[in-house]
Amino acid sequence: MNATRLRRLGSSDLHVSSLCLGGNVFGWTADEATSFDLLDAYVEAGGNFVDTADSYSFWVEGNSGGDSETVIGRWLARRGSRPQDLVLATKVSQHPQFQGLGASNIRAAAEASLQRLGVETIDLYYAHFDDRDTPLEESARAFSALVDQGKVRQVGLSNHRPERIAQWLDICADQGLHAPVCVQPHYNLVERGVESDLVPLAQERGVSLLPYFGLAAGFLTGKYRRGGADVDSPRAGKAWEYLEEPRNEQVLAELDRISRERGTTQATVALAWLAQRPGVASVLSSARNLDQLSGLLPVMELQLSEEEAAALTKASS
């Protein structure tokens, strides 16, 4: 990929593609062979950013957590060499054996993730969910120590409230610790609440946004229509709920129009809008098969016009 198309994460040395491939499906709704195909196709298309978590996917019968990381590790081993500039992100706090953000737990979980991934360093290590039972200072110090030890390159936060993010950043500034360079929020065309608090904070503090659920449980793919056919997806229930809000049908109408004029998919347009929002470095999305992935890859090339972006912003306001 041309380096000019990569985006910098905060003030870090990490540069990522505008589409981040979600690994939550690996070892779950995508078996190992399909996962390998998805990873190969994503990298071949110029993507360089893969996201997972140590907890994926312990909720599946027969899985115990770390399953996605194991698949990624086997994929890397099969290739024989790591793709150039590949950025691997994983998370801690939800694995059944590594709950919370206590210092000893963070250390142990990181070692387990490194082993499953088969790498010496985790490029981006997230605090997956806030842990109110552990002092933020303890967690911040533990993450920073992993950077000092060379086991982690950069730190990120996921599912933390803006005030907690600000406190974590202040602790790092006061104590000279390695601070988080990005935040992973729930953010998309029909879920824009973060624009009132988190987005301004991130811009003020120089922290990049890496939204997840960018397609609103699949609703923004355009597959869910009033009176339409059932959709085979584990998230279908949530997607149907979006039709209860009349405004969201206007969002679909604009996605239909722009995707038709651009000769692309509604999903691509929805993610392209998100990728162009203030402070956003990359958007996270997963695919269960190559057909789904093919509808996402153009996000790395598509640049919406000001008129197109404004029309989507207005429809979703």
Phi and psi in degrees as GROMACS dihedral restraints (atoms count N, CA, C in turn):
[ dihedral_restraints ]
;  ai    aj    ak    al  type     phi  dphi    fc
    3     4     5     6     1   -61.5    20    10
    4     5     6     7     1   127.8    20    10
    6     7     8     9     1   -59.9    20    10
    7     8     9    10     1   -26.3    20    10
    9    10    11    12     1   -67.9    20    10
   10    11    12    13     1   -17.2    20    10
   12    13    14    15     1   -90.2    20    10
   13    14    15    16     1    -8.4    20    10
   15    16    17    18     1   -84.8    20    10
   16    17    18    19     1   151.7    20    10
   18    19    20    21     1  -116.8    20    10
   19    20    21    22     1   139.8    20    10
   21    22    23    24     1   -80.6    20    10
   22    23    24    25     1   138.1    20    10
   24    25    26    27     1   -87.8    20    10
   25    26    27    28     1   108.3    20    10
   27    28    29    30     1    54.7    20    10
   28    29    30    31     1  -131.8    20    10
   30    31    32    33     1  -103.0    20    10
   31    32    33    34     1    18.3    20    10
   33    34    35    36     1   -82.6    20    10
   34    35    36    37     1  -179.7    20    10
   36    37    38    39     1   -96.2    20    10
   37    38    39    40     1    10.3    20    10
   39    40    41    42     1   -92.7    20    10
   40    41    42    43     1   132.4    20    10
   42    43    44    45     1  -126.0    20    10
   43    44    45    46     1   129.5    20    10
   45    46    47    48     1  -129.7    20    10
   46    47    48    49     1   157.3    20    10
   48    49    50    51     1   -73.3    20    10
   49    50    51    52     1   157.6    20    10
   51    52    53    54     1   -71.4    20    10
   52    53    54    55     1   -15.2    20    10
   54    55    56    57     1  -112.0    20    10
   55    56    57    58     1   121.0    20    10
   57    58    59    60     1  -101.7    20    10
   58    59    60    61     1   127.5    20    10
   60    61    62    63     1   -83.2    20    10
   61    62    63    64     1   119.1    20    10
   63    64    65    66     1   -78.1    20    10
   64    65    66    67     1   131.5    20    10
   66    67    68    69     1   -99.1    20    10
   67    68    69    70     1    11.5    20    10
   69    70    71    72     1   -63.3    20    10
   70    71    72    73     1   -24.8    20    10
   72    73    74    75     1   -83.6    20    10
   73    74    75    76     1   -17.0    20    10
   75    76    77    78     1   -65.7    20    10
   76    77    78    79     1   124.6    20    10
   78    79    80    81     1    79.1    20    10
   79    80    81    82     1     9.0    20    10
   81    82    83    84     1  -126.2    20    10
   82    83    84    85     1   -93.8    20    10
   84    85    86    87     1   -85.2    20    10
   85    86    87    88     1    -7.1    20    10
   87    88    89    90     1  -122.3    20    10
   88    89    90    91     1   117.7    20    10
   90    91    92    93     1   -69.9    20    10
   91    92    93    94     1   178.1    20    10
   93    94    95    96     1   -61.8    20    10
   94    95    96    97     1   -44.3    20    10
   96    97    98    99     1   -62.1    20    10
   97    98    99   100     1   -43.9    20    10
   99   100   101   102     1   -65.9    20    10
  100   101   102   103     1   -39.4    20    10
  102   103   104   105     1   -60.5    20    10
  103   104   105   106     1   -42.6    20    10
  105   106   107   108     1   -60.3    20    10
  106   107   108   109     1   -43.3    20    10
  108   109   110   111     1   -62.9    20    10
  109   110   111   112     1   -41.2    20    10
  111   112   113   114     1   -63.8    20    10
  112   113   114   115     1   -45.9    20    10
  114   115   116   117     1   -63.2    20    10
  115   116   117   118     1   -43.4    20    10
  117   118   119   120     1   -60.9    20    10
  118   119   120   121     1   -46.9    20    10
  120   121   122   123     1   -65.5    20    10
  121   122   123   124     1   -39.3    20    10
  123   124   125   126     1   -63.5    20    10
  124   125   126   127     1   -47.1    20    10
  126   127   128   129     1   -65.5    20    10
  127   128   129   130     1   -41.6    20    10
  129   130   131   132     1   -63.3    20    10
  130   131   132   133     1   -28.0    20    10
  132   133   134   135     1   -82.1    20    10
  133   134   135   136     1    -3.7    20    10
  135   136   137   138     1   107.3    20    10
  136   137   138   139     1     0.6    20    10
  138   139   140   141     1   -74.0    20    10
  139   140   141   142     1   147.6    20    10
  141   142   143   144     1  -137.8    20    10
  142   143   144   145     1    15.7    20    10
  144   145   146   147     1  -132.7    20    10
  145   146   147   148     1   112.3    20    10
  147   148   149   150     1  -118.6    20    10
  148   149   150   151     1   129.8    20    10
  150   151   152   153     1  -116.7    20    10
  151   152   153   154     1   136.1    20    10
  153   154   155   156     1  -148.5    20    10
  154   155   156   157     1  -169.3    20    10
  156   157   158   159     1  -154.7    20    10
  157   158   159   160     1   152.9    20    10
  159   160   161   162     1   -67.8    20    10
  160   161   162   163     1   -18.4    20    10
  162   163   164   165     1   -83.2    20    10
  163   164   165   166     1   -18.3    20    10
  165   166   167   168     1   -71.9    20    10
  166   167   168   169     1   125.0    20    10
  168   169   170   171     1  -128.8    20    10
  169   170   171   172     1    80.8    20    10
  171   172   173   174     1   -63.5    20    10
  172   173   174   175     1   -19.8    20    10
  174   175   176   177     1   -77.4    20    10
  175   176   177   178     1    -8.2    20    10
  177   178   179   180     1   -88.6    20    10
  178   179   180   181     1   133.8    20    10
  180   181   182   183     1   -56.3    20    10
  181   182   183   184     1   128.5    20    10
  183   184   185   186     1    94.8    20    10
  184   185   186   187     1   -14.0    20    10
  186   187   188   189     1   -99.6    20    10
  187   188   189   190     1   159.1    20    10
  189   190   191   192     1  -133.1    20    10
  190   191   192   193     1     7.2    20    10
  192   193   194   195     1    99.8    20    10
  193   194   195   196     1   146.6    20    10
  195   196   197   198     1    80.8    20    10
  196   197   198   199     1     3.5    20    10
  198   199   200   201     1   -65.5    20    10
  199   200   201   202     1   -42.4    20    10
  201   202   203   204     1   -64.8    20    10
  202   203   204   205     1   -44.2    20    10
  204   205   206   207     1   -59.7    20    10
  205   206   207   208     1   -40.8    20    10
  207   208   209   210     1   -62.3    20    10
  208   209   210   211     1   -42.5    20    10
  210   211   212   213     1   -61.6    20    10
  211   212   213   214     1   -45.1    20    10
  213   214   215   216     1   -63.2    20    10
  214   215   216   217     1   -41.4    20    10
  216   217   218   219     1   -61.3    20    10
  217   218   219   220     1   -41.2    20    10
  219   220   221   222     1   -67.9    20    10
  220   221   222   223     1   -35.9    20    10
  222   223   224   225     1   -62.7    20    10
  223   224   225   226     1   -44.5    20    10
  225   226   227   228     1   -63.3    20    10
  226   227   228   229     1   -42.2    20    10
  228   229   230   231     1   -64.3    20    10
  229   230   231   232     1   -40.0    20    10
  231   232   233   234     1   -64.4    20    10
  232   233   234   235     1   -38.2    20    10
  234   235   236   237     1   -66.7    20    10
  235   236   237   238     1   -30.7    20    10
  237   238   239   240     1    87.4    20    10
  238   239   240   241     1   -26.9    20    10
  240   241   242   243     1  -144.6    20    10
  241   242   243   244     1   145.8    20    10
  243   244   245   246     1   -76.5    20    10
  244   245   246   247     1   133.6    20    10
  246   247   248   249     1   -55.5    20    10
  247   248   249   250     1   142.0    20    10
  249   250   251   252     1   -59.2    20    10
  250   251   252   253     1   133.3    20    10
  252   253   254   255     1    65.2    20    10
  253   254   255   256     1    14.1    20    10
  255   256   257   258     1   -63.8    20    10
  256   257   258   259     1   130.3    20    10
  258   259   260   261     1  -109.2    20    10
  259   260   261   262     1   117.7    20    10
  261   262   263   264     1  -104.1    20    10
  262   263   264   265     1   126.0    20    10
  264   265   266   267     1  -117.7    20    10
  265   266   267   268     1   135.9    20    10
  267   268   269   270     1  -141.2    20    10
  268   269   270   271     1   177.4    20    10
  270   271   272   273     1  -140.0    20    10
  271   272   273   274     1   160.7    20    10
  273   274   275   276     1  -132.7    20    10
  274   275   276   277     1   147.3    20    10
  276   277   278   279     1   134.0    20    10
  277   278   279   280     1   -14.7    20    10
  279   280   281   282     1  -116.4    20    10
  280   281   282   283     1    -5.8    20    10
  282   283   284   285     1   -63.0    20    10
  283   284   285   286     1   137.7    20    10
  285   286   287   288     1   -53.2    20    10
  286   287   288   289     1   -31.1    20    10
  288   289   290   291     1   -94.4    20    10
  289   290   291   292     1    -8.2    20    10
  291   292   293   294     1  -136.0    20    10
  292   293   294   295     1    68.1    20    10
  294   295   296   297     1   -86.5    20    10
  295   296   297   298     1   136.5    20    10
  297   298   299   300     1    88.1    20    10
  298   299   300   301     1  -177.4    20    10
  300   301   302   303     1  -122.1    20    10
  301   302   303   304     1    33.9    20    10
  303   304   305   306     1   -69.5    20    10
  304   305   306   307     1   153.2    20    10
  306   307   308   309     1   -58.1    20    10
  307   308   309   310     1   -47.2    20    10
  309   310   311   312     1   -66.2    20    10
  310   311   312   313     1   -35.3    20    10
  312   313   314   315     1   -67.4    20    10
  313   314   315   316     1   -42.8    20    10
  315   316   317   318     1   -59.8    20    10
  316   317   318   319     1   -44.7    20    10
  318   319   320   321     1   -62.0    20    10
  319   320   321   322     1   -47.6    20    10
  321   322   323   324     1   -66.3    20    10
  322   323   324   325     1   -41.9    20    10
  324   325   326   327     1   -64.7    20    10
  325   326   327   328     1   -39.3    20    10
  327   328   329   330     1   -63.2    20    10
  328   329   330   331     1   -42.4    20    10
  330   331   332   333     1   -61.8    20    10
  331   332   333   334     1   -41.6    20    10
  333   334   335   336     1   -66.0    20    10
  334   335   336   337     1   -40.2    20    10
  336   337   338   339     1   -66.2    20    10
  337   338   339   340     1   -41.7    20    10
  339   340   341   342     1   -59.2    20    10
  340   341   342   343     1   -41.6    20    10
  342   343   344   345     1   -66.1    20    10
  343   344   345   346     1   -45.0    20    10
  345   346   347   348     1   -66.4    20    10
  346   347   348   349     1   -39.8    20    10
  348   349   350   351     1   -75.5    20    10
  349   350   351   352     1   -21.7    20    10
  351   352   353   354     1    70.8    20    10
  352   353   354   355     1    33.0    20    10
  354   355   356   357     1  -124.2    20    10
  355   356   357   358     1   164.0    20    10
  357   358   359   360     1   -89.8    20    10
  358   359   360   361     1   -22.9    20    10
  360   361   362   363     1  -141.3    20    10
  361   362   363   364     1   135.7    20    10
  363   364   365   366     1   -88.1    20    10
  364   365   366   367     1   123.4    20    10
  366   367   368   369     1   -66.4    20    10
  367   368   369   370     1   -43.4    20    10
  369   370   371   372     1  -138.2    20    10
  370   371   372   373     1   118.7    20    10
  372   373   374   375     1  -116.9    20    10
  373   374   375   376     1   118.3    20    10
  375   376   377   378     1   -98.1    20    10
  376   377   378   379     1   145.4    20    10
  378   379   380   381     1   -81.5    20    10
  379   380   381   382     1   107.6    20    10
  381   382   383   384     1   -65.9    20    10
  382   383   384   385     1   -50.1    20    10
  384   385   386   387     1  -134.4    20    10
  385   386   387   388     1   148.8    20    10
  387   388   389   390     1   -61.1    20    10
  388   389   390   391     1   147.1    20    10
  390   391   392   393     1  -125.2    20    10
  391   392   393   394     1    97.2    20    10
  393   394   395   396     1   -70.9    20    10
  394   395   396   397     1   -13.7    20    10
  396   397   398   399     1   -86.7    20    10
  397   398   399   400     1    -6.8    20    10
  399   400   401   402     1  -117.7    20    10
  400   401   402   403     1   130.8    20    10
  402   403   404   405     1   -57.0    20    10
  403   404   405   406     1   137.2    20    10
  405   406   407   408     1   -57.8    20    10
  406   407   408   409     1   -36.0    20    10
  408   409   410   411     1   -60.6    20    10
  409   410   411   412     1   -41.0    20    10
  411   412   413   414     1   -62.1    20    10
  412   413   414   415     1   -44.8    20    10
  414   415   416   417     1   -66.2    20    10
  415   416   417   418     1   -45.9    20    10
  417   418   419   420     1   -60.2    20    10
  418   419   420   421     1   -41.2    20    10
  420   421   422   423     1   -66.1    20    10
  421   422   423   424     1   -39.2    20    10
  423   424   425   426     1   -66.1    20    10
  424   425   426   427     1   -43.6    20    10
  426   427   428   429     1   -64.2    20    10
  427   428   429   430     1   -43.9    20    10
  429   430   431   432     1   -62.5    20    10
  430   431   432   433     1   -37.4    20    10
  432   433   434   435     1   -63.4    20    10
  433   434   435   436     1   -36.4    20    10
  435   436   437   438     1   -63.5    20    10
  436   437   438   439     1   -35.7    20    10
  438   439   440   441     1   -66.3    20    10
  439   440   441   442     1   -46.0    20    10
  441   442   443   444     1   -58.5    20    10
  442   443   444   445     1   -34.1    20    10
  444   445   446   447     1   -82.5    20    10
  445   446   447   448     1    -4.8    20    10
  447   448   449   450     1    79.8    20    10
  448   449   450   451     1    10.2    20    10
  450   451   452   453     1   -87.8    20    10
  451   452   453   454     1   -17.5    20    10
  453   454   455   456     1  -138.4    20    10
  454   455   456   457     1   140.1    20    10
  456   457   458   459     1   -89.0    20    10
  457   458   459   460     1   -46.3    20    10
  459   460   461   462     1  -141.3    20    10
  460   461   462   463     1   159.0    20    10
  462   463   464   465     1  -111.7    20    10
  463   464   465   466     1   142.9    20    10
  465   466   467   468     1  -135.1    20    10
  466   467   468   469     1   163.0    20    10
  468   469   470   471     1  -121.8    20    10
  469   470   471   472     1   144.1    20    10
  471   472   473   474     1  -136.1    20    10
  472   473   474   475     1   138.2    20    10
  474   475   476   477     1    58.0    20    10
  475   476   477   478     1    43.6    20    10
  477   478   479   480     1  -115.6    20    10
  478   479   480   481     1   141.1    20    10
  480   481   482   483     1   -68.2    20    10
  481   482   483   484     1   151.6    20    10
  483   484   485   486     1   -53.5    20    10
  484   485   486   487     1   -40.8    20    10
  486   487   488   489     1   -66.3    20    10
  487   488   489   490     1   -32.7    20    10
  489   490   491   492     1   -73.6    20    10
  490   491   492   493     1   -36.8    20    10
  492   493   494   495     1   -61.8    20    10
  493   494   495   496     1   -45.7    20    10
  495   496   497   498     1   -60.4    20    10
  496   497   498   499     1   -41.7    20    10
  498   499   500   501     1   -64.1    20    10
  499   500   501   502     1   -42.0    20    10
  501   502   503   504     1   -61.7    20    10
  502   503   504   505     1   -45.8    20    10
  504   505   506   507     1   -62.7    20    10
  505   506   507   508     1   -39.2    20    10
  507   508   509   510     1   -65.2    20    10
  508   509   510   511     1   -41.5    20    10
  510   511   512   513     1   -59.5    20    10
  511   512   513   514     1   -44.9    20    10
  513   514   515   516     1   -63.7    20    10
  514   515   516   517     1   -40.8    20    10
  516   517   518   519     1   -66.2    20    10
  517   518   519   520     1   -41.0    20    10
  519   520   521   522     1   -70.4    20    10
  520   521   522   523     1   -33.3    20    10
  522   523   524   525     1  -108.8    20    10
  523   524   525   526     1     5.9    20    10
  525   526   527   528     1    68.8    20    10
  526   527   528   529     1    34.7    20    10
  528   529   530   531     1   -94.1    20    10
  529   530   531   532     1   161.3    20    10
  531   532   533   534     1   -71.5    20    10
  532   533   534   535     1   117.5    20    10
  534   535   536   537     1   -91.4    20    10
  535   536   537   538     1   155.3    20    10
  537   538   539   540     1   -58.7    20    10
  538   539   540   541     1   141.0    20    10
  540   541   542   543     1  -106.0    20    10
  541   542   543   544     1    -8.0    20    10
  543   544   545   546     1  -154.9    20    10
  544   545   546   547     1   161.4    20    10
  546   547   548   549     1  -131.9    20    10
  547   548   549   550     1   138.6    20    10
  549   550   551   552     1  -110.5    20    10
  550   551   552   553     1    99.1    20    10
  552   553   554   555     1  -105.5    20    10
  553   554   555   556     1   163.1    20    10
  555   556   557   558     1   -79.3    20    10
  556   557   558   559     1   113.3    20    10
  558   559   560   561     1  -157.4    20    10
  559   560   561   562     1   129.1    20    10
  561   562   563   564     1  -164.2    20    10
  562   563   564   565     1  -176.0    20    10
  564   565   566   567     1   -58.9    20    10
  565   566   567   568     1   -30.7    20    10
  567   568   569   570     1  -108.5    20    10
  568   569   570   571     1     5.6    20    10
  570   571   572   573     1  -135.1    20    10
  571   572   573   574     1    86.3    20    10
  573   574   575   576     1  -115.0    20    10
  574   575   576   577     1    17.7    20    10
  576   577   578   579     1   -58.7    20    10
  577   578   579   580     1   -29.4    20    10
  579   580   581   582     1   -67.4    20    10
  580   581   582   583     1   -14.7    20    10
  582   583   584   585     1   -68.3    20    10
  583   584   585   586     1   -18.6    20    10
  585   586   587   588     1   -84.9    20    10
  586   587   588   589     1   -22.3    20    10
  588   589   590   591     1  -136.3    20    10
  589   590   591   592     1   -52.5    20    10
  591   592   593   594     1   -69.4    20    10
  592   593   594   595     1   -43.1    20    10
  594   595   596   597     1   -60.6    20    10
  595   596   597   598     1   -48.2    20    10
  597   598   599   600     1   -59.8    20    10
  598   599   600   601     1   -40.4    20    10
  600   601   602   603     1   -61.4    20    10
  601   602   603   604     1   -46.8    20    10
  603   604   605   606     1   -61.3    20    10
  604   605   606   607     1   -41.5    20    10
  606   607   608   609     1   -67.6    20    10
  607   608   609   610     1   -40.5    20    10
  609   610   611   612     1   -64.8    20    10
  610   611   612   613     1   -37.5    20    10
  612   613   614   615     1   -98.4    20    10
  613   614   615   616     1     3.8    20    10
  615   616   617   618     1    71.1    20    10
  616   617   618   619     1    31.9    20    10
  618   619   620   621     1  -105.9    20    10
  619   620   621   622     1   131.9    20    10
  621   622   623   624     1   -79.3    20    10
  622   623   624   625     1   152.0    20    10
  624   625   626   627     1  -103.1    20    10
  625   626   627   628     1   135.5    20    10
  627   628   629   630     1  -128.5    20    10
  628   629   630   631     1    79.9    20    10
  630   631   632   633     1   -63.0    20    10
  631   632   633   634     1   143.3    20    10
  633   634   635   636     1  -114.4    20    10
  634   635   636   637     1   170.9    20    10
  636   637   638   639     1    54.3    20    10
  637   638   639   640     1    38.6    20    10
  639   640   641   642     1   -63.7    20    10
  640   641   642   643     1   -18.4    20    10
  642   643   644   645     1  -106.5    20    10
  643   644   645   646     1    13.5    20    10
  645   646   647   648     1    51.8    20    10
  646   647   648   649     1    59.0    20    10
  648   649   650   651     1    58.3    20    10
  649   650   651   652     1    24.5    20    10
  651   652   653   654     1    96.6    20    10
  652   653   654   655     1    -8.8    20    10
  654   655   656   657     1   -58.4    20    10
  655   656   657   658     1   -39.3    20    10
  657   658   659   660     1   -79.5    20    10
  658   659   660   661     1     3.5    20    10
  660   661   662   663     1   -78.6    20    10
  661   662   663   664     1   -15.4    20    10
  663   664   665   666     1    87.6    20    10
  664   665   666   667     1     3.5    20    10
  666   667   668   669     1   -78.4    20    10
  667   668   669   670     1   -18.4    20    10
  669   670   671   672     1  -103.2    20    10
  670   671   672   673     1   112.7    20    10
  672   673   674   675     1  -131.5    20    10
  673   674   675   676     1   149.3    20    10
  675   676   677   678     1   -60.1    20    10
  676   677   678   679     1   122.5    20    10
  678   679   680   681     1    79.9    20    10
  679   680   681   682     1     6.4    20    10
  681   682   683   684     1   -82.5    20    10
  682   683   684   685     1   177.6    20    10
  684   685   686   687     1   -73.8    20    10
  685   686   687   688     1   157.8    20    10
  687   688   689   690     1   -64.4    20    10
  688   689   690   691     1   152.2    20    10
  690   691   692   693     1  -118.7    20    10
  691   692   693   694     1   131.3    20    10
  693   694   695   696     1   -83.6    20    10
  694   695   696   697     1    93.7    20    10
  696   697   698   699     1  -156.1    20    10
  697   698   699   700     1   141.1    20    10
  699   700   701   702     1   -66.0    20    10
  700   701   702   703     1   -13.5    20    10
  702   703   704   705     1  -107.7    20    10
  703   704   705   706     1    11.0    20    10
  705   706   707   708     1   -58.6    20    10
  706   707   708   709     1   -37.8    20    10
  708   709   710   711     1   -57.6    20    10
  709   710   711   712     1   -45.8    20    10
  711   712   713   714     1   -66.6    20    10
  712   713   714   715     1   -40.4    20    10
  714   715   716   717     1   -61.9    20    10
  715   716   717   718     1   -42.0    20    10
  717   718   719   720     1   -62.1    20    10
  718   719   720   721     1   -31.4    20    10
  720   721   722   723     1   -61.8    20    10
  721   722   723   724     1   -28.4    20    10
  723   724   725   726     1   -64.8    20    10
  724   725   726   727     1   -23.0    20    10
  726   727   728   729     1   -71.5    20    10
  727   728   729   730     1   -12.5    20    10
  729   730   731   732     1   -72.2    20    10
  730   731   732   733     1   -16.4    20    10
  732   733   734   735     1  -100.2    20    10
  733   734   735   736     1   111.4    20    10
  735   736   737   738     1   -53.2    20    10
  736   737   738   739     1   -37.0    20    10
  738   739   740   741     1   -55.6    20    10
  739   740   741   742     1   -33.9    20    10
  741   742   743   744     1   -68.5    20    10
  742   743   744   745     1   -24.0    20    10
  744   745   746   747     1   -70.3    20    10
  745   746   747   748     1   -30.7    20    10
  747   748   749   750     1   -67.3    20    10
  748   749   750   751     1   -35.4    20    10
  750   751   752   753     1   -61.8    20    10
  751   752   753   754     1   -45.7    20    10
  753   754   755   756     1   -61.4    20    10
  754   755   756   757     1   -39.1    20    10
  756   757   758   759     1   -61.9    20    10
  757   758   759   760     1   -42.1    20    10
  759   760   761   762     1   -69.0    20    10
  760   761   762   763     1   -38.7    20    10
  762   763   764   765     1   -62.5    20    10
  763   764   765   766     1   -40.7    20    10
  765   766   767   768     1   -60.1    20    10
  766   767   768   769     1   -48.0    20    10
  768   769   770   771     1   -63.0    20    10
  769   770   771   772     1   -49.3    20    10
  771   772   773   774     1   -69.0    20    10
  772   773   774   775     1   -41.4    20    10
  774   775   776   777     1   -65.4    20    10
  775   776   777   778     1   -35.8    20    10
  777   778   779   780     1   -66.0    20    10
  778   779   780   781     1   -44.8    20    10
  780   781   782   783     1   -68.0    20    10
  781   782   783   784     1   -31.1    20    10
  783   784   785   786     1   -91.2    20    10
  784   785   786   787     1    -9.6    20    10
  786   787   788   789     1    67.6    20    10
  787   788   789   790     1    39.0    20    10
  789   790   791   792     1  -137.1    20    10
  790   791   792   793     1  -167.9    20    10
  792   793   794   795     1   -98.7    20    10
  793   794   795   796     1   160.1    20    10
  795   796   797   798     1   -61.3    20    10
  796   797   798   799     1   -38.0    20    10
  798   799   800   801     1   -61.7    20    10
  799   800   801   802     1   -42.9    20    10
  801   802   803   804     1   -61.1    20    10
  802   803   804   805     1   -44.5    20    10
  804   805   806   807     1   -65.1    20    10
  805   806   807   808     1   -43.1    20    10
  807   808   809   810     1   -61.6    20    10
  808   809   810   811     1   -42.3    20    10
  810   811   812   813     1   -73.8    20    10
  811   812   813   814     1   -33.1    20    10
  813   814   815   816     1   -64.7    20    10
  814   815   816   817     1   -40.7    20    10
  816   817   818   819     1   -58.4    20    10
  817   818   819   820     1   -46.0    20    10
  819   820   821   822     1   -65.3    20    10
  820   821   822   823     1   -40.8    20    10
  822   823   824   825     1   -64.9    20    10
  823   824   825   826     1   -21.6    20    10
  825   826   827   828     1   -97.3    20    10
  826   827   828   829     1     3.2    20    10
  828   829   830   831     1   -74.5    20    10
  829   830   831   832     1   152.4    20    10
  831   832   833   834     1   -54.4    20    10
  832   833   834   835     1   130.8    20    10
  834   835   836   837     1    84.3    20    10
  835   836   837   838     1    -9.0    20    10
  837   838   839   840     1   -83.2    20    10
  838   839   840   841     1   126.3    20    10
  840   841   842   843     1   -96.4    20    10
  841   842   843   844     1   -36.7    20    10
  843   844   845   846     1  -157.9    20    10
  844   845   846   847     1   152.5    20    10
  846   847   848   849     1  -114.8    20    10
  847   848   849   850     1   137.7    20    10
  849   850   851   852     1   -94.7    20    10
  850   851   852   853     1   129.9    20    10
  852   853   854   855     1  -152.9    20    10
  853   854   855   856     1   147.4    20    10
  855   856   857   858     1  -118.0    20    10
  856   857   858   859     1   162.3    20    10
  858   859   860   861     1  -139.8    20    10
  859   860   861   862     1   137.5    20    10
  861   862   863   864     1   -86.9    20    10
  862   863   864   865     1   -16.0    20    10
  864   865   866   867     1  -154.7    20    10
  865   866   867   868     1   172.7    20    10
  867   868   869   870     1   -67.6    20    10
  868   869   870   871     1   -30.6    20    10
  870   871   872   873     1   -62.7    20    10
  871   872   873   874     1   -44.5    20    10
  873   874   875   876     1   -64.2    20    10
  874   875   876   877     1   -41.7    20    10
  876   877   878   879     1   -62.5    20    10
  877   878   879   880     1   -38.4    20    10
  879   880   881   882     1   -61.8    20    10
  880   881   882   883     1   -26.0    20    10
  882   883   884   885     1   -81.3    20    10
  883   884   885   886     1    -8.9    20    10
  885   886   887   888     1  -103.1    20    10
  886   887   888   889     1   -33.6    20    10
  888   889   890   891     1   -56.5    20    10
  889   890   891   892     1   -35.7    20    10
  891   892   893   894     1   -62.3    20    10
  892   893   894   895     1   -12.5    20    10
  894   895   896   897     1   -56.6    20    10
  895   896   897   898     1   -31.7    20    10
  897   898   899   900     1   -72.9    20    10
  898   899   900   901     1   -10.3    20    10
  900   901   902   903     1  -115.8    20    10
  901   902   903   904     1   -30.8    20    10
  903   904   905   906     1   -73.7    20    10
  904   905   906   907     1   128.0    20    10
  906   907   908   909     1  -119.9    20    10
  907   908   909   910     1   111.9    20    10
  909   910   911   912     1   -71.4    20    10
  910   911   912   913     1   147.3    20    10
  912   913   914   915     1   -73.6    20    10
  913   914   915   916     1   165.8    20    10
  915   916   917   918     1   -60.4    20    10
  916   917   918   919     1   -38.4    20    10
  918   919   920   921     1   -65.3    20    10
  919   920   921   922     1   -43.7    20    10
  921   922   923   924     1   -64.8    20    10
  922   923   924   925     1   -46.2    20    10
  924   925   926   927     1   -62.9    20    10
  925   926   927   928     1   -41.1    20    10
  927   928   929   930     1   -65.5    20    10
  928   929   930   931     1   -37.6    20    10
  930   931   932   933     1   -64.0    20    10
  931   932   933   934     1   -40.0    20    10
  933   934   935   936     1   -69.7    20    10
  934   935   936   937     1   -40.7    20    10
  936   937   938   939     1   -61.7    20    10
  937   938   939   940     1   -42.8    20    10
  939   940   941   942     1   -65.6    20    10
  940   941   942   943     1   -44.2    20    10
  942   943   944   945     1   -62.8    20    10
  943   944   945   946     1   -30.6    20    10
  945   946   947   948     1   -97.4    20    10
  946   947   948   949     1     3.4    20    10
